[in-house]
Amino acid sequence: MLRTIKTMLLAFVVFAFTQSCESNLDLQPEDNRLVGDAAFENPESYRQFLAKIYVGISVSGQQGPAGAPDLAGLDEGFSNYMRLYWKMQELTTDEALIGWNDGTIQDLHGQTWTSGNEFIRTMYSRLFYQVALTNEFLRQTTDAKLDARGVDGPLRAEVQTFRAEARFMRALTYWHALDLFGNVPFITENDPIGAFLPQQIQRADLFTYIEAELLDILDDMTAPRQNEYGRADRAAAWMLLAKLYLNAEVYTGTPRYTDVITYTNNVIGAGYVIPNIPYFHSFLADNDSNGAQNEVIFTIPFDGLRTQGFGGMTFLLHAPVGGSMNPADFGINGGWFGVRTTPTFVEMFPGEENSADTRALFYTQGQSKDINQIGPFNQGYAISKYRNVDVNGVAGSDPTGDFPDTDFPMFRLADAYLMYAEAALRGGGGNIGTAVGYINQLRLRAYGDTSGNITAGDLTLDFIIDERARELYWEMHRRTDLIRFGQFSDQGVWQWKGNVPQGTTTESFRDLMPLPATDLGINTNLQQNTGY
């Protein structure tokens, strides 16, 4: 498969925000670049605009690594979608904390954030920039627009597939907004262009909208495993539906576990496999070709020469390296001495640093397990999950060692297996014996033999939440998982949660992030989440 998103770069930019995407939620030209119909005189523009929507997750501007940002006035590394979402999902949990003291970043792990937190605010901005970009693509690809431009034949059919993929990407972004913020401003391609105050949609209604969008596009999506590498297909939409249904009780108050079984079965039957390779190979620079790609349902591609920026995988490669770790072992030119993990996560692995479970990718030399102070990198075990080297130890394509080739597996088969097992335990149907078989496939890879296998009696919800951590850590699932299991705020405890060394519980309202104070001050249609 061609690495579409790695080679189709930032050639096409229609609009960028000039002020606050919170207040406008629509696209405004920032200079004299082509806008509207004029931008589509070249038939290739449709494909290039779609590429821009995809790379909205991985890069944050037009040229890389910096200099022409999507969001004016913000550092391009700081404001990267994936870097921000990773912080929301991981730094707020027992899987990660960071030693830096930039602004209010420590408030994330401490769960002491306010509506003025700049990391939360910028995540919100990035979400709605992405929505606005997708809305404009959909406005520019209606049947009427295509008729007016004389678009027909193979290009017109291709544009219909592009539209389905764009709607998938918007559904993905709205799911992130639903999960993080709950009741948010809502706008689609049917809303007017220009400055206006969007209405706030209720969380349950946004759930229904995302569900309807995904169901509506299924027939127009490319069949599973038949699209170009880095583009979404029908299985990606099934997977997102399964994720939506898995958390439906949190979002709407009504469980949908039967639907989780339905859509994970669809994914599992689509030809993906748990590859016969070591676990850590799935997180190397050649994870698009070393066999790991056969498990991945939707990936965020990175290329050291063509997707340069200081967010995304650049952050995930550099920030966890420090202390006595050798950057060359990770295919990078230096560590940023930032991210480590907590003892609570380490202790999920029997034997911890000497665990027979090869997923326990801890770096312990010179590192203490306990964290008495957040700042020093040597307090807390380091994680060596992501590396910018291939299976032979050869570094990625960027000769400077700054920017990695390692792709990010947003959805993979292991997650579908774990979701099936959880839904079966929660009464969604399915088969417990089948679920045990799926889990044992993961543990066979993890242990290298059957010594880690479980039986039906071992398969409990307590086992599932820990197994999800062991299998999927640092893949942007943990916050959502802990909330679903009731262990995020007023239940679970880990070091420095609540901003105290031993950790403490926090208020349950923190299961939702606050709407940014800046947006509330502008949009009078918005009501703040309870507790903020």
N, C-alpha and C positions, 0 to 999 in steps of 0.2 A: 504494500500500500504506500502511496505517496504521502510524505509528511506535510500535508497541506498547510497546516497552520504554522509550521516552522519555516516554510519557504514563501508563503503568502503573507507578507509582513504588513507594515503600517503604511501602505501606499495610498490608502483611500481614507480621507477624513472629511466628513461633510460638515460637522459642527463641533463646537466645544463650548462649555459653559464659560460665561464671563464673570458671573457673580456666584450666587448660591443655588445649587441644584435642589436644595431643600425647598426654596420658595417658588421656583419656577417649574421644575420637573419637566422641562421641555428644552429642546435644543436651540441654541442661538448662535449665529455665526460670530466668530471673534475677529475675523479679518476679511480680506477680499477673496477667499477661496471660493470655489464653485459650490453653489448650494442648489437644492431642489432639482428640478428636471434637468438643468444644464449638466449636473454631475453624472447623468446617466447616458450621455451621448455615446460613451464607449461601452459596448455591451459587457465588457469585463468588469465594469463598475459594480454590477450586482454581486459578483463573486467577491470582489474586494471589500465591499461594505459588510458582507456576511463575515469575512475574515476579521474585520475590525470588531464585530460583536463578539466573536470567539476570543480574540486576544484581549478583550476587556477584562477577562479574569487574570491574565498572566502579565500584562504590561500596563503601564499607566500614562502613556503619552504617544507621540507620533514618531519619534526618531530613536530613542534609546541611546545611552541609559538615562539621559535627562536632557531637558532643553525645550521641549514642546509638550507640556503636560495637558492631560484631559481636563483637569480641575485646576483653574488658575489660582495661584497664591499658595499652593501646597507642594511640599517636597514629594517628588515622584516615587521615591522608595517608600516613604511613610504612607502614601495614599494608594498604594497598590491593593486591588481588590483581594487577591488571594492572601497577601500578607496580613491584611486587616481581618479577614474572616478567620484565618488560622488563629490569630490572637484572641478573637472572640470565643472560639470553640475550644482552645487549648489552654491559654494562660489563665482562664477563669476556673480551671479545674485542677485535679490532682496530677494530671499528666505533665504539666509544664509550669515553670516560673522563669522569670527573666531578671537578670541582675542589674540591668540598666535603670537609670533614674530619669529618663526622658519624660518631662511633663507629668502626666497622670498615669503613666503606664503601670506603675505598681498597684494602682487601685483595681486593676483587672484581676490579678490573682488574689488580692485582698478582699475582693467583692465589696469594695467601699465606694464604687463609682457614683457619680452624680450626673445630672442631665447636662452638665458642662464638660464632661469628659471628651477630649478632642479625638481620641481613638474611636470611641463609639460614634461621635458626630461624623467623622470622616468615613467610617464604614457605611453609615446611613447615606451620606452623599454619594459614595461610590455605587451603592445599590441603585439609587434613583437616576444616576447618570446612565447606568447600563440599561435601565428600563426605557429611558428617554431615547437612547440610541436605537434600541430595537423598535420602539414605536415609529420612529421616523423611517426606518427601513420598510416597515409594513405599510406606511402611508405611500411610499414611493413605488410599491410593487403591487398595487391593486390592479384588478382587471382593467379598470378605466385608464389608469396610468400606462399600463402595458399596451393597450389598444392605441392610445394617443402616440406612443413612441414606435408603433409598428412592430412590437416584439411578438414573434410567433415561432412556431416550430419547436425545435429542440431547446432553444434558450427559454422559451416560455414555460415548457415543462420543467426545466431545471430550476427556474425561479420559483415555481410552486413548491418544490422540495426545499429550496432556500427559505421560503416563508415558514414552512413547518419547523425547520431547524431554528429559525429566529424566535418563533413562538416557544419552542422548547427552552431556549436560553432565557427568555423573559420569565417563563414559569419557574426555572431554576432560581433566578434572582428573586422573584416574588416569594418563593419558598424560603429563601434565606431571610427575607424581610419578615415574613410571617413568623418564622421560628425565633428570630432575634427580638423583634419589636411588637409583634401582635397586631394591633390596630394602626394602620399606616396610611399615608396619603395614597390615593389610587388614581392612576391615569393609564389609558390605553391609546391606541392609534385613532380611536374614534373621538377623542377629546380635541378641543381646538388648540391651535398652535399660538403661542404667545404667553404673556404673563397673566396668570390667573391663580386663584387659590384652590388647589385640589381638595375634594372632599375626602374625609377619612373613612376607610372601609373597616368594618368589624372583622375580627380574626376569623370567625366561622364563615363569613361571606367570602373572604379572600381564599380560604381553603376550598370552598365550592368553585370559585373562579379558576384556581389553578387546576383542580381536578378536571373541570370541564374542558379547559384548554388542552390538557394532555390527552384526554380521551378523543378530542376532536382532531388532533394532528396525527394520530397513530397511523392511519392509512396512507398519509402523505410522507411519512418518514421512510428512509431507506431501510430495507430489511436488516435484521441483526447481522453484524460483522461484515456488511457489504459496503459500507461507506468508506471514504478516505480517512486515513489515520488522523485522529484529533477532532473529527466531526461526529456529532451525535447521530444515532440511528434509533430504530424503534425500541431496541432493548434499553437504551438510555432513558427513553420516556417511560417504559415499564418500570425501570428501577426507581425513577423519581416518583412515580405513582406509589410504589411500594413504600418508599421513605415517607411520603405524605400520609399514607394509611397507617403506618406503624406508629406515628405520633398523633393520630387523629383524636384520641381521647384527650390529649393535652390541648390540642388546638380547638376542639369543638365540644368536648364533653361526651362524645359518642365514640366508642371503640369500633375499629374497622379491621380487625385482625383476619377475618375471612378474606378480605380483599388483599391483604398482605400475602397470604398463601397463594392466591390466584396469580398475582403479578410476579412474585418471586419464582413460582413454577414456570411462568413464561420465560423469565430470564435464564433460569437453570436449564431449561430445555433448548436454549438457543445456540448451544455449541461452545460455550466458554468452558475452560477447564482450569483446575488447579495444576499448574505446570510442575513437572518433575525436576525442579531446580531448588536450590536453597532459598529460604525465605528472603534473605537479604538481597538476593539478585533482583528482586522486584523493585528495588529502590536505588539502582545503579544508573550510570549514564547511558547504558545500552538497554534500558528496560523497555525500549520500543522494539527490540529485535532479539533479545536473549532467551525468549520463551515467556517472559513475564507478560508480554502483550496479549497472550492468549487467555488471560484471566480478566483483563481490564475491559470494563463495559463503557466507561467514559473517562478520557484522560485529558489533562491540561498539558500540552506539549511545551517543552522549553528547548532552546538551541543556543549554545554559548556564543554563536556569532550573529544570530538573527533575532533573538528575543532578549536583548540586553536591558537590564534594569536591576534595581536594588530591592525589589520585592520578590514575591513568588519563591521559586526554588533557590534563587540567590540568597535570600534571607534564610531559608531552611537549610542551606548548606553551610553558610558562614556563621550564623548566630549560635549554633550549638557547639562550635569548636573553640577550645581554649585550653588553659592549663598546660599540661604536658602532652596534649594531643598533637600529633604531627599533621599539619595541614596537607602535606603532600599525600598522605594516606587517603585523604578525602578529595583529591584532585583540585584543590583550591590553593590560593596564594597566601591565605592567612585566616585565622579565626576572629570572630567578633566578641568572644568571651561573654556570651549572653545567656542562652537558654539551657536549663537543666531540668531534671525531674524531681519529684518528691519521694520520700521513703514509702508513702502509701502505695504509689504505683510500683515501685521496685518490689515490694513485698507480695505483689500478686503472682510473682514467679517463684515457685519452689526452688530453694537453693540460691535464689537471687543472682548475684553476679556469676556464680558457677552453675547456673541452672542448666539442666539438660534440654530445656526449651530454647531452641536457637533464636527465638524471637526476642529474647532478652539481650538486646544489643546495647549493653551498658559499657561505658568507659569508666573504670574505677580507679585507675592509677593516680594517686595524688588527690583523689576526690573523697570527701566524707559523704556518707549516706544522709546524715542529718544536716539540716540547714539552720544554723544558729543566727546567721546573717544572710540577707538576700544578695547583697552586692558581690561578695567574693565568688569568683567562678568555681573555685574548688570545693564549695559547699553545695552538696547535691550531686548525685551521679549524673554524668554526661550521657547523652544518647548518640549513638553512631549509626542511626538507621539510614540516613540519606548520604550518598556519596556521589561525587562527580568523577567516578572511574568506572571502567567496564569490568567484566568478569575476569579479565587478565590484569587488572590493576592499572590500565592505561588511562590517563586523564582525558577529560573531554576536549572539545574542539577549540575552545577559547585559549589561546596561548598565554594570555595574561593570568589565567586562573581565577578571574573574577566571576565569570558567568557560566552556569552549568548547562549540561545537556540532559540532565535527569528530568524525566517527565513525572507529573504528579497524578497518581491514580485516584481520581475523585470517586468513582464507583468501580468496585471489582467484585468478582464472584464470591469471595470469602464473606463479604458483607451480606450478599443475598442468602447464603447458607445460614448465617447467624440470624438474619431476620426471619427466615422460614422457621428456624428452631424456636425463636422467641414467640412468634405468632402461634405456633402449635401449642406451646406451653400456656399461652394466655387464652386458649379456647377458640382459636380461629380455624380449627380443623387440621388438615394435614395428617402426618403420621409421625409419631415419636421415634419409631425405629428408623425411619428415613432421616429424621433430623439428627439422630445419633450418628448415622453414617456420614452425613455431611460434615458434622463437627470433627469426626475422626479423620476425614480427609485433610482437614487443616492441621490437626495434631500430628498426623503422620509426616507432613512436611516439616512441622515445627521440631519434632523429636528425631526424625530420621528413621524411626521404626514404630512399632505398635505400643511401646512402653508408656506412651502418654494417652493412649486411647481411653475413652470413657464408656460407661454403660448407661442404660436408660435411667437407672437410679441416680446417676450423677448429674443428669440434665435437669437443672433447676434454674429458676430465674436468677438466683444469686450467682450461679455458675456462669450464666449467659452474660451478665453485666461485666464480670471480670474477664471472661474470654473475649468479649468485644474489645476490652482495653488491651489485652495481650496481643490480639491479632491486628487491631486497627489503630493503635496509638499514633498520635501525631498526624492523622489523616483527616482531621477536622470533623470528628463525630462525637467527641467525649461530652461536651456541654449538653448537647441534645439528648444523648443517652442518659446522662445523670438526671436530667429533668424528668424524662419519661419514667425512670425508676424511683423518683422522689428523693434523690440523694444529692442534689446540686446545692441547695441553699440551706434550708432549716433542718437537714438531716446529716449529710456527709460532713466529715471533718478531715482535714489534712493540714500539714504545716503551712503556716502563714495565711491560711484562709481566715478572714475576719481581721487581718493585719496584726495577728499575734503569733509568736513563734510556734506554739503548740497547735494552733488552729482552733477555730470555734465555728459554730453554726451562724448563719446569717438569716436575714428576714426572707420569707418566702416570696415577697414581691420581686426579688432579684432574679427569679426565673424568667422575667422579661427585662430587656434593656430599656432605659428611658428614651423617649423621643428627645432629640436634642433641643436644648433651651432656645437655640438660635432659630429653629424652625417654628417652635411654639410662639415666639415673639413676632413672627411674620404672618403665619397662617392661622387665622382665628377659627378655622374649621376644625382644628386639631384639639384633642383632649389628651392630657398626659396620662401615662400608665399609672396605675395605683401605686402609691408609696413614694413617688418621686416629687 
